Amino acid sequence: MTTATTFLPQHTPDLASALNAAHAQFMQFLGTKPDTDKLLAEMVRLAGGALRASAAGMFITENIDKPELILEHNLGPIGLLMENNPIHGLNMAARRCAREAKPLIVPPFFVDTDNNDTPVNPSPYELLFVPMKLYTKIAMVLVMAVPAPPESNDATLHRTYLNFLAKMLATAEANLTERHLTLIEKDRGTHAKLVNFAQQVHKHLFMNQVAIDIANLTRDTIGADRVTVELYPKLRKKIMAVSNVDVPNKRAAVIQTNRLIFDYVRDRQVPVCIDRSAAKDLASDVMLQDAATAYFAASEFDAFLAAPIKQEDSVLGVVLSEFSTSEKAQAQSMTLSDLTRVATTSVTNAIEYESIPLRKPLFWISQLWRKPTASKKALVASIAGVLLVAFIILCVVPFNFAIKADCQVRPRAQLVVDSPMEGRIIDVLVRPGETVYPKPTAERPNPNARPLMVFDTTELIAQRASLTAKMGELHVQLKDAEKRGDMSKISAAQAQIKQAQGDMQLVELQIEKATVWSPIEGKVLTDNLAQRKWATVRKSEPLLEVASFQDFELVVDVPESEVATVRNALANAAQRAAQDGQGKGGIDIEYILYPWPNDRYSVTAKGVATLLPASMQSKNANVFRLQVQLDPKSLPPDIALSGVTGRAKINVGDKPLFTQWFRGANRLLKMTAFF
């Protein structure tokens, strides 16, 4: 706060002339381009003199709630004002003036005991508070302690005072604004470089790249010949980046001498600006003198700047800028400090970002994902990553494993009617596709039932007639023997009669078998039955095939090499179902039929007993048949065909694709090369 020990009021007879003279002097003073503090002090002095003020001051209102008195004139000699209205009272009035953004007049001897927030003025002077704006914001408040005007001319004087003070403040405001714009225009190049540095230094997230960015951007911003950056993300870890590449035979010496400067700045936490001539005059700081002497002995540069990158009390890094002339180093000393302050946020973010576990590999993967072909290295890494992902998917990730095989949908009851005897067929009573029924009985009569075929029974009837005549003769002989009482002949006749009766029963059974009936209710599947008429067949020779289309079953030909896999899947499914209390579990089978290729069907196979050996080979290979009962409602309406074939897919669990694709080759190697 600036304090003036003398205040010289100007006793101009005419008030208007005094005010105009004060404003003219102020304008003349502005022509000398004074500093800001001198400008404000002169404005307060001239305005106070013109108004015959007893005291004056200037508050800065950067924080409106806490105005700060930065300039005062003759507040000390006014004992009454200082004793009864302390600075706190002036702060209250300045705060209210800044909030309301309009002038405030506090009359003399004004005290409001009912309101603690009202400004007080126990002095005999009238206090004038006038706000001053900078860029549309109340930046300062001017206070003047002037003699109280007569009551008859109170309003006129107040208006004159306030207009004059507003004019003075407006002139100062215009000058400060113009000066600030001139400074901005003058330093536009430097500010543009600082803005560019702030934008570019936050592009990367990892310490190595951040160090490189700081080194290169600092070199370009301040025009240094070489910039070396050393960052300290951890206690015993250091990251160094150099904007220029040194000659190999000088690199070790340069790094060694730079180490002394880095350690000094890191320990002392202060910036350093030294040229070759100043290094000899550092007797008060031996450590810095040794570091500077060693540096200039090994370096060709004439000056260097070193500044720490600080966060509170810790040093995150050090920036060393080297110049060929000391003038360039001195001109950029303040700029380097600004750059290190800007770089603090970037270094802090990089340290926090790298502290996240697995952040580097994840970031690297994300970069490859966005730009997989940005460079040769990225392209090779992308191809390797794709191959690795594909290998993991093929060898680790399980997928649904299904065995594909031929299948057949057929009726569950499908029988071949064999010839009951050897002989000639004299009549065929059914046609292909005709519905046939079993032989009716007394308990189950069926008027629609009729035989399938009839054999020639002429010889059998003749045998029956011969046996009938023979039995008549034997009965006559038995009666004669009984009359004579010849026991031997009676026994012989009875034995012959018994044998003839057995032969008669056998002939009657053969005559009954000569009429062939269907064993089940179903349809005739055999074609060309009419050609069987008058044909002579042998016993047990197939005559025709009958099938019942009320129940169907799916028969899947499981290859011999996959039998163990299917059996294990059935057993595991049953075991899981038993553990879950769901009864018998099973495996899903999906199948399609050649007559209806657009329709897909599914069924569940349960139990190991459903996998049975086939009665014959299929495609010259041993197969096992997986039989599953089907629901007729799930089949096409016109499925009344026997032996409809298709393809089935047996889902036996989940396995990696590699195992599925190469199981055949694996089995072959185990059976040949590894056996």
C-alpha positions in Angstrom: 0.0 0.0 0.0 1.4 3.4 -1.0 1.2 6.2 1.6 1.7 9.9 0.9 2.9 12.0 3.9 1.7 15.3 2.3 -1.6 16.2 0.7 -1.7 19.5 -1.2 -5.3 20.7 -1.8 -5.7 23.3 -4.5 -7.6 26.3 -3.3 -9.1 27.4 -6.6 -11.7 30.2 -6.2 -14.0 28.8 -8.8 -14.9 25.1 -8.2 -15.5 24.4 -11.9 -12.2 25.9 -12.9 -10.5 23.8 -10.3 -12.1 20.6 -11.5 -11.2 21.3 -15.1 -7.7 22.2 -14.2 -7.3 19.0 -12.3 -8.6 16.9 -15.2 -6.3 18.7 -17.6 -3.3 18.1 -15.4 -4.2 14.5 -15.2 -4.4 14.2 -19.0 -1.0 15.8 -19.2 0.3 13.4 -16.7 -1.0 10.4 -18.7 1.1 11.6 -21.6 4.2 10.5 -19.7 3.0 6.9 -19.8 3.4 6.3 -16.0 3.2 3.0 -14.3 -0.2 1.8 -13.0 0.5 2.6 -9.4 1.8 6.1 -10.2 -1.2 6.7 -12.4 -3.7 5.8 -9.6 -1.7 7.8 -7.0 -1.7 11.0 -9.2 -5.4 10.6 -10.0 -6.3 10.5 -6.3 -4.0 13.4 -5.5 -5.4 15.7 -8.3 -9.0 14.7 -7.6 -8.6 15.3 -3.8 -6.9 18.6 -4.4 -9.7 19.8 -6.7 -12.4 18.8 -4.2 -10.5 20.1 -1.2 -10.7 16.6 0.2 -9.2 15.9 3.6 -8.4 12.3 2.8 -8.7 9.9 -0.1 -8.0 6.3 -1.0 -8.4 3.5 -3.5 -9.8 0.0 -2.8 -9.3 -2.9 -5.2 -12.4 -5.2 -5.3 -11.1 -8.3 -7.0 -12.9 -10.1 -4.2 -16.0 -8.0 -3.6 -16.6 -9.5 -0.1 -13.1 -8.4 1.0 -12.1 -5.1 -0.5 -8.4 -4.3 -0.1 -7.1 -0.7 0.5 -4.1 -0.3 -1.9 -3.7 3.5 -1.9 -4.4 6.2 0.6 -3.7 10.0 1.1 -3.8 11.8 4.5 -5.9 9.2 6.3 -3.4 9.2 9.1 -3.8 12.9 10.3 -7.5 12.7 10.5 -7.6 11.3 14.0 -11.4 11.4 14.4 -11.9 9.4 11.2 -9.3 6.8 12.2 -10.5 6.6 15.8 -14.2 6.3 15.3 -14.5 4.8 11.8 -11.7 2.2 11.3 -10.8 0.6 8.1 -13.5 -2.0 8.7 -16.1 0.7 8.3 -14.5 1.9 5.1 -14.4 -1.7 3.8 -18.1 -2.1 4.5 -18.9 1.0 2.4 -16.6 0.0 -0.4 -18.1 -3.5 -0.5 -21.6 -2.0 -0.8 -20.5 0.4 -3.5 -19.0 -2.4 -5.6 -22.0 -4.7 -5.2 -24.5 -2.0 -6.2 -22.1 -0.6 -9.0 -23.1 3.0 -8.3 -21.8 5.9 -6.2 -22.4 5.9 -2.5 -22.6 9.0 -0.2 -22.2 8.6 3.6 -23.2 11.9 5.4 -21.0 13.1 8.3 -21.8 11.8 11.8 -24.0 9.1 10.4 -24.5 6.1 12.7 -27.3 3.5 12.2 -27.5 1.4 15.4 -30.4 -0.7 14.1 -28.5 -2.2 11.1 -25.1 -3.6 11.4 -24.6 -3.8 7.7 -25.0 -0.1 7.0 -21.8 2.0 6.6 -21.1 4.5 9.4 -19.3 7.8 9.3 -18.6 9.4 12.8 -16.4 12.0 11.2 -17.3 15.6 10.2 -16.5 14.9 6.6 -18.7 13.6 3.9 -17.5 10.3 2.4 -17.9 9.7 -1.3 -17.5 6.2 -2.8 -17.3 5.9 -6.6 -16.8 2.6 -8.5 -14.4 2.1 -11.3 -14.8 -0.5 -14.0 -12.3 -2.4 -16.0 -13.7 -4.7 -18.8 -17.3 -4.3 -17.5 -16.4 -5.4 -14.0 -16.0 -3.3 -10.9 -12.3 -3.4 -10.3 -11.7 -0.6 -7.9 -13.6 1.9 -5.6 -12.4 5.5 -5.0 -13.1 7.1 -1.6 -13.0 10.8 -0.9 -13.5 12.6 2.4 -14.8 16.1 1.4 -16.2 18.9 3.5 -19.9 18.7 4.0 -21.7 21.1 1.6 -24.3 23.6 2.9 -27.8 22.2 3.1 -29.1 24.7 0.6 -26.7 23.5 -2.1 -26.4 19.9 -1.1 -27.8 18.2 -4.3 -26.0 20.5 -6.7 -22.6 19.9 -5.1 -23.1 16.2 -4.9 -23.9 16.0 -8.6 -20.8 18.1 -9.4 -18.5 16.0 -7.2 -19.7 12.7 -8.5 -19.6 13.8 -12.2 -16.0 15.0 -11.7 -14.9 11.8 -10.0 -16.7 9.7 -12.6 -14.9 11.6 -15.4 -11.5 11.1 -13.8 -12.1 7.4 -13.3 -13.3 7.1 -16.9 -10.2 8.7 -18.1 -8.0 6.4 -16.0 -10.1 3.4 -17.1 -9.7 4.2 -20.8 -5.9 4.7 -20.4 -5.5 1.4 -18.5 -7.6 -0.5 -21.1 -5.6 0.9 -24.0 -2.3 0.2 -22.2 -3.4 -3.4 -21.6 -4.4 -3.9 -25.2 -1.0 -2.4 -26.3 0.8 -4.8 -24.1 -1.2 -7.7 -25.5 -0.4 -6.6 -29.0 3.2 -6.2 -28.2 3.6 -9.6 -26.6 1.2 -11.3 -29.0 4.0 -13.5 -30.4 5.1 -14.7 -27.0 1.5 -15.3 -25.9 0.8 -17.2 -29.0 3.8 -19.4 -28.3 2.6 -19.9 -24.7 -0.9 -20.8 -25.9 0.5 -23.3 -28.4 2.8 -24.8 -25.8 -0.2 -25.2 -23.4 -2.2 -26.9 -26.2 0.5 -29.2 -27.4 2.0 -30.3 -24.1 -1.2 -32.1 -23.0 -1.5 -34.2 -26.1 0.1 -37.3 -24.6 -0.5 -39.3 -21.5 2.7 -41.2 -20.8 5.8 -39.9 -19.2 8.3 -40.7 -22.0 6.3 -38.8 -24.6 5.4 -36.0 -22.3 9.2 -35.4 -21.6 9.9 -35.4 -25.3 7.0 -32.9 -25.9 8.3 -30.6 -23.2 11.8 -30.6 -24.5 10.9 -29.9 -28.2 8.1 -27.4 -27.4 10.3 -25.5 -24.9 13.1 -25.3 -27.5 10.7 -23.9 -30.1 9.0 -21.5 -27.7 12.0 -19.8 -26.2 14.4 -20.3 -29.1 17.0 -22.3 -27.1 19.8 -24.2 -28.8 19.1 -27.3 -26.8 16.6 -28.3 -24.1 17.0 -31.3 -21.8 14.1 -32.4 -19.6 14.3 -34.8 -16.7 11.2 -36.0 -15.0 10.8 -37.9 -11.7 7.7 -40.0 -11.7 9.0 -42.2 -8.9 11.5 -42.0 -6.1 14.3 -43.8 -7.9 13.1 -43.5 -11.5 14.2 -40.8 -13.9 13.0 -40.1 -17.4 15.2 -37.9 -19.7 14.5 -36.3 -23.0 16.8 -34.1 -25.2 15.6 -31.9 -28.0 18.8 -32.3 -29.9 21.0 -35.3 -30.5 24.6 -34.9 -29.3 27.7 -36.2 -31.0 28.3 -39.7 -29.5 31.7 -39.0 -28.1 30.5 -36.0 -26.2 27.2 -37.4 -25.0 28.5 -39.0 -21.8 30.3 -35.8 -20.6 27.3 -33.6 -21.3 24.9 -35.9 -19.4 27.4 -36.1 -16.4 27.7 -32.2 -16.2 23.9 -31.8 -16.7 23.4 -34.2 -13.7 25.0 -31.7 -11.3 22.6 -28.9 -12.5 19.6 -31.2 -12.3 20.4 -32.3 -8.7 21.0 -28.7 -7.6 17.7 -27.4 -9.0 15.8 -30.4 -7.7 17.2 -30.0 -4.2 16.9 -26.2 -3.9 13.6 -26.0 -5.9 14.7 -22.6 -7.4 15.3 -21.5 -11.1 18.9 -20.8 -12.2 20.1 -18.4 -14.9 23.9 -18.4 -15.3 26.3 -17.4 -18.1 29.9 -18.2 -18.6 31.2 -15.0 -16.9 28.8 -15.2 -13.9 29.9 -18.8 -13.1 33.2 -17.4 -11.7 31.4 -15.1 -9.2 29.4 -17.7 -7.3 31.6 -18.0 -4.2 28.6 -17.8 -1.9 27.1 -21.0 -3.4 29.9 -23.5 -3.8 27.6 -26.3 -5.0 26.2 -24.1 -7.8 29.6 -22.8 -8.7 31.0 -26.3 -9.1 28.1 -27.4 -11.2 28.3 -24.3 -13.4 32.1 -24.6 -13.8 31.9 -28.2 -14.8 29.1 -27.5 -17.2 30.9 -24.7 -19.1 34.1 -26.7 -19.1 32.3 -29.5 -21.0 29.8 -27.4 -23.0 30.2 -25.0 -25.9 27.2 -22.9 -24.9 27.6 -19.5 -23.1 24.5 -19.6 -20.8 21.8 -21.9 -19.5 18.4 -21.6 -17.8 17.2 -24.3 -15.4 13.8 -24.3 -13.8 11.9 -26.9 -11.7 8.5 -28.3 -12.5 7.0 -28.1 -9.1 3.7 -29.2 -7.5 3.4 -27.7 -4.1 6.5 -28.8 -2.2 7.6 -31.6 -4.6 9.7 -31.3 -7.7 8.3 -33.4 -10.6 11.0 -32.5 -13.0 13.7 -30.0 -14.2 14.0 -28.2 -17.6 17.5 -27.2 -18.7 17.6 -24.8 -21.6 21.0 -24.0 -23.2 21.8 -20.9 -25.2 24.7 -19.7 -27.4 24.5 -16.2 -25.9 23.8 -14.9 -22.5 21.4 -12.2 -23.9 19.0 -14.8 -25.2 19.1 -16.6 -21.9 18.3 -13.5 -19.9 15.4 -12.5 -22.2 13.7 -15.9 -21.8 14.1 -16.4 -18.1 10.5 -15.4 -17.2 9.1 -17.3 -20.2 10.8 -20.5 -19.0 9.2 -20.2 -15.6 5.8 -19.8 -17.3 6.4 -22.9 -19.4 7.3 -25.0 -16.4 4.1 -23.9 -14.6 2.1 -24.9 -17.6 3.9 -28.2 -17.9 3.2 -29.1 -14.2 -0.4 -30.2 -15.1 0.8 -32.4 -18.0 3.4 -34.1 -15.9 1.0 -34.7 -13.0 -1.6 -36.2 -15.3 0.9 -38.5 -16.8 2.1 -39.7 -13.4 -1.4 -40.4 -12.3 -2.3 -42.0 -15.6 0.7 -44.4 -15.5 -0.1 -45.4 -11.9 -3.3 -47.2 -13.1 -2.5 -50.9 -13.5 -2.2 -52.3 -17.0 -2.8 -48.8 -18.4 0.1 -48.8 -20.9 -0.8 -52.1 -22.6 -4.5 -51.1 -22.7 -3.7 -47.7 -24.2 -1.4 -49.4 -26.7 -4.1 -51.8 -27.7 -6.6 -48.9 -28.1 -4.2 -47.0 -30.3 -3.8 -50.1 -32.5 -7.6 -50.5 -32.6 -8.1 -46.9 -33.9 -5.1 -46.8 -36.3 -3.9 -50.4 -37.0 -1.9 -49.4 -40.1 -0.4 -46.1 -38.9 3.2 -47.5 -39.2 5.0 -50.7 -40.1 5.4 -51.5 -36.4 1.7 -50.9 -35.8 0.8 -53.0 -38.8 3.0 -55.9 -37.6 1.5 -55.6 -34.1 -2.0 -55.5 -35.5 -1.4 -58.7 -37.5 0.2 -60.4 -34.5 -2.8 -59.3 -32.3 -5.3 -60.6 -34.8 -3.4 -64.0 -35.0 -3.3 -64.1 -31.2 -7.0 -63.4 -30.8 -7.8 -66.0 -33.5 -5.5 -68.6 -31.7 -7.3 -67.9 -28.4 -10.7 -68.2 -30.0 -9.8 -71.4 -31.8 -8.0 -73.1 -28.9 -9.7 -71.7 -25.7 -13.1 -70.4 -26.4 -15.7 -73.2 -26.4 -18.3 -73.5 -29.1 -21.2 -75.8 -29.7 -19.9 -79.2 -30.9 -22.2 -81.3 -33.1 -21.6 -84.6 -34.9 -23.3 -84.8 -38.3 -24.5 -88.1 -39.7 -27.1 -89.7 -41.9 -30.5 -90.4 -40.4 -33.8 -92.0 -41.2 -37.3 -91.5 -40.0 -39.3 -94.7 -39.9 -42.3 -96.2 -38.2 -41.5 -97.9 -34.9 -43.7 -101.0 -35.9 -42.5 -102.1 -39.3 -42.6 -105.9 -39.8 -41.8 -108.3 -42.7 -44.5 -111.0 -43.1 -42.7 -114.3 -43.9 -44.1 -117.3 -45.7 -45.6 -119.7 -43.1 -45.1 -122.7 -45.3 -43.7 -123.9 -48.6 -46.2 -123.9 -51.3 -48.0 -122.0 -54.1 -49.9 -118.7 -53.5 -53.3 -119.0 -55.1 -54.7 -115.6 -54.1 -53.4 -112.1 -53.1 -56.2 -110.2 -51.3 -54.4 -106.8 -50.7 -52.8 -104.0 -52.7 -49.8 -101.8 -51.9 -50.7 -99.0 -49.6 -53.8 -100.7 -48.4 -54.6 -100.7 -44.7 -54.6 -104.2 -43.2 -55.7 -105.5 -39.8 -54.8 -108.5 -37.6 -57.0 -111.6 -37.6 -60.3 -110.9 -35.8 -61.2 -112.9 -32.7 -64.4 -113.5 -30.7 -63.2 -110.9 -28.2 -62.1 -108.4 -30.9 -64.2 -108.7 -34.0 -63.4 -106.5 -37.0 -65.6 -106.6 -40.1 -62.9 -104.8 -42.2 -60.2 -107.4 -41.5 -59.3 -109.7 -44.3 -56.3 -112.0 -45.1 -53.3 -110.9 -47.0 -52.7 -114.0 -49.1 -54.0 -117.6 -49.4 -51.8 -120.6 -50.2 -52.9 -123.7 -52.1 -54.3 -126.3 -49.6 -55.4 -129.0 -52.1 -52.8 -131.5 -50.8 -53.5 -130.6 -47.2 -57.2 -131.2 -47.7 -56.5 -134.6 -49.3 -54.3 -135.5 -46.4 -57.0 -134.5 -44.0 -59.5 -136.6 -45.9 -57.2 -139.6 -45.9 -56.5 -139.2 -42.2 -60.3 -139.0 -41.5 -60.9 -142.3 -43.4 -58.0 -143.9 -41.6 -59.3 -142.8 -38.2 -62.7 -144.4 -39.1 -61.1 -147.8 -39.9 -59.1 -147.6 -36.6 -62.3 -147.0 -34.6 -63.9 -150.1 -36.2 -60.9 -152.2 -35.4 -61.0 -150.9 -31.8 -64.6 -151.9 -31.4 -64.0 -155.5 -32.8 -61.0 -156.0 -30.4 -63.1 -154.8 -27.5 -65.8 -157.4 -28.3 -63.3 -160.2 -28.4 -61.5 -158.9 -25.4 -58.2 -159.0 -27.2 -56.1 -156.6 -25.1 -53.1 -156.5 -27.3 -55.2 -155.4 -30.3 -57.0 -152.8 -28.2 -53.7 -151.2 -27.2 -52.4 -151.2 -30.7 -55.7 -149.7 -32.1 -55.7 -146.9 -29.4 -52.1 -146.0 -30.2 -52.8 -145.8 -33.9 -55.9 -143.6 -33.3 -53.8 -141.3 -31.1 -51.2 -140.9 -33.8 -53.8 -140.3 -36.5 -55.3 -137.5 -34.3 -51.9 -135.8 -34.0 -51.4 -136.0 -37.7 -54.9 -134.5 -38.2 -54.1 -131.6 -35.8 -50.9 -130.9 -37.8 -52.7 -130.8 -41.1 -55.5 -128.6 -39.7 -52.8 -126.1 -38.4 -51.1 -126.1 -41.8 -54.5 -125.4 -43.5 -55.1 -122.6 -41.1 -51.6 -121.1 -41.8 -52.3 -121.2 -45.5 -54.4 -118.0 -44.9 -51.9 -115.3 -44.1 -53.0 -112.4 -41.8 -51.2 -109.2 -40.9 -49.7 -109.3 -37.4 -50.3 -105.5 -36.8 -52.6 -102.8 -38.0 -50.8 -100.9 -40.7 -50.3 -100.4 -44.4 -48.8 -102.6 -47.0 -45.4 -101.3 -48.2 -44.4 -103.9 -50.8 -45.0 -103.2 -54.4 -46.1 -105.6 -57.2 -48.0 -107.9 -54.9 -50.1 -109.1 -57.8 -47.1 -110.9 -59.3 -47.0 -113.1 -56.2 -50.1 -114.9 -57.3 -49.5 -118.5 -58.4 -45.9 -118.1 -57.3 -44.3 -120.9 -55.4 -42.4 -119.8 -52.3 -40.2 -121.4 -49.7 -40.9 -121.4 -46.0 -39.8 -118.3 -44.2 -39.4 -116.4 -47.5 -40.4 -112.7 -47.1 -43.8 -112.1 -48.7 -44.5 -108.4 -48.0 -43.8 -105.6 -45.5 -46.4 -104.0 -43.2 -45.8 -100.8 -41.2 -47.8 -98.9 -38.6 -47.7 -95.1 -39.1 -49.0 -94.2 -35.7 -45.6 -94.1 -34.0 -42.3 -93.0 -35.6 -38.7 -93.2 -34.5 -35.5 -91.4 -35.7 -32.5 -93.6 -36.4 -29.2 -91.8 -36.7 -26.2 -93.7 -38.1 -23.4 -92.8 -35.6 -19.9 -93.5 -37.0 -17.9 -95.9 -35.0 -15.2 -93.3 -34.3 -17.8 -91.0 -32.6 -19.6 -93.7 -30.5 -17.6 -93.0 -27.4 -18.2 -89.2 -27.7 -22.0 -89.7 -28.1 -22.1 -92.2 -25.3 -20.3 -89.9 -22.9 -22.6 -87.0 -23.8 -25.6 -89.2 -23.0 -24.1 -90.3 -19.7 -23.1 -86.8 -18.7 -26.6 -85.4 -19.6 -28.2 -88.1 -17.5 -25.9 -87.4 -14.6 -26.6 -83.7 -14.7 -30.3 -84.3 -14.8 -30.1 -86.6 -11.8 -28.2 -84.0 -9.8 -30.7 -81.3 -10.7 -33.6 -83.6 -9.9 -35.0 -83.4 -13.4 -35.3 -87.1 -14.2 -33.6 -88.4 -17.3 -31.6 -85.8 -19.2 -30.6 -86.0 -22.8 -28.8 -84.4 -25.7 -30.5 -82.4 -28.5 -30.6 -83.7 -32.0 -31.4 -81.5 -34.9 -32.3 -83.1 -38.3 -33.7 -82.3 -41.7 -35.3 -84.6 -44.2 -34.6 -84.7 -47.9 -38.2 -84.4 -49.0 -38.6 -81.2 -46.8 -35.2 -79.5 -46.8 -36.5 -76.1 -45.7 -37.9 -77.5 -42.4 -35.8 -78.2 -39.4 -36.8 -80.6 -36.6 -35.4 -81.3 -33.2 -35.7 -84.1 -30.6 -34.0 -85.1 -27.4 -32.2 -88.4 -27.0 -32.2 -89.8 -23.4 -30.3 -92.7 -22.0 -27.3 -94.7 -23.1 -29.5 -97.6 -24.0 -30.8 -95.8 -27.1 -27.4 -96.2 -28.8 -27.4 -99.7 -30.3 -25.1 -101.6 -32.8 -26.5 -101.7 -36.3 -27.3 -105.0 -37.9 -25.3 -104.3 -41.0 -22.6 -102.0 -42.2 -23.3 -98.6 -43.7 -21.1 -97.3 -46.5 -18.6 -100.1 -45.8 -18.1 -98.9 -42.2 -19.3 -100.0 -38.9 -22.0 -97.8 -37.5 -24.1 -97.6 -34.4 -27.7 -96.5 -34.4 -29.1 -93.9 -32.1 -32.8 -94.5 -31.9 -35.2 -91.8 -30.6 -39.0 -92.0 -30.4 -40.7 -89.1 -32.3 -43.9 -87.3 -31.7 -46.1 -87.7 -34.8 -47.5 -84.2 -34.3 -44.0 -82.7 -34.8 -43.6 -84.3 -38.2 -45.1 -83.3 -41.6 -48.7 -84.3 -42.2 -47.7 -86.5 -45.2 -45.0 -88.4 -43.4 -46.8 -91.7 -44.2 -43.7 -93.0 -45.9 -41.3 -95.6 -44.7 -37.6 -94.9 -44.4 -37.5 -91.1 -45.1 -33.8 -90.2 -45.0 -32.0 -87.0 -44.1 -29.1 -85.5 -42.2 -28.9 -85.2 -38.4 -26.7 -83.1 -36.1 -26.0 -84.5 -32.6 -25.1 -81.8 -30.1 -22.7 -83.4 -27.7 -21.5 -80.3 -25.7 -19.0 -77.4 -26.1 -15.5 -77.7 -27.3 -12.9 -75.3 -28.9 -13.0 -75.0 -32.6 -9.4 -76.3 -32.9 -10.4 -79.5 -31.1 -13.5 -79.9 -33.3 -11.7 -79.4 -36.6 -8.6 -81.5 -35.9 -10.1 -84.4 -33.9 -9.9 -86.6 -37.0 -6.3 -85.9 -37.6 -5.6 -86.3 -33.9 -7.3 -89.7 -33.8 -5.4 -90.8 -36.9 -2.0 -89.8 -35.4 -2.8 -91.6 -32.1 -3.8 -94.8 -34.1 -0.8 -94.7 -36.3 2.2 -92.6 -35.5 1.8 -92.5 -31.7 0.8 -96.2 -31.3 
